[in-house]
Amino acid sequence: MSKSMQGMESEQRVSRGCQLLTLVVLTVIVNWYRNRRENWEDERSIEADAKIQVPYLFVQATQDRFLPPSMSVGMEAYIPNLRRRESESSHFCQILDPNGINGHLKDWFTEVVLARDD
């Protein structure tokens, strides 16, 4: 246990842990957006007909106003090993629907990643 949490009651530790986790998650999300220009520059060299050949899980947030389901139409042409799942939530589905997302991840790891013979 960190020194900053020693001496705290259990509820206080849980509350502080949630605050720290929220800060970390939000930092990761913001950093992804902050890095978009570098990602775009890096991705420009990818061939237009390139295919992702590894198993791939895509979870669509069905209520996402920024990336609506219509934007993912045709992904299978570029990702032959695509598995689609849905979350009845909006853009930050990993925060808004953690149980659903974790269920999709668990199923995918069990049925696809850990079941591979190679």
C-alpha positions, 0 to 999 in steps of 0.5 A: 500500500502506498504511503499516501493511503496508509492510515486511511479507512477502507472506504477512504482507500477505495474512494482514493483508488477510484479517483486515481484510476479515473485520473489515469484513465482520463490521461490515457484517453486524452493522450490518445487524442493529443497524439492524433497528428503523429498517428496520422503521419505514421499511418500515411505510409500504410498501403490502401489495400493493406489487411490486418491479419491478426485476430481482432476484436471490435466493440461498437458503442451503439450510441456513439455520436462521434463514431456511429455504427455506420462508420464501421461498415466494411471493416471486414474487407481490411480485417479478415479475422474481425469479431464484432460485438456491441455495447449499448453505450456511448463513446467511452464504453469502457467506462460506461459499460465495464461489465459488458466490455470485460465480458466481450474481452473475456469471451474473445480471449477464451474463444480466440486468443487462448484457443489458437494452435499456433 
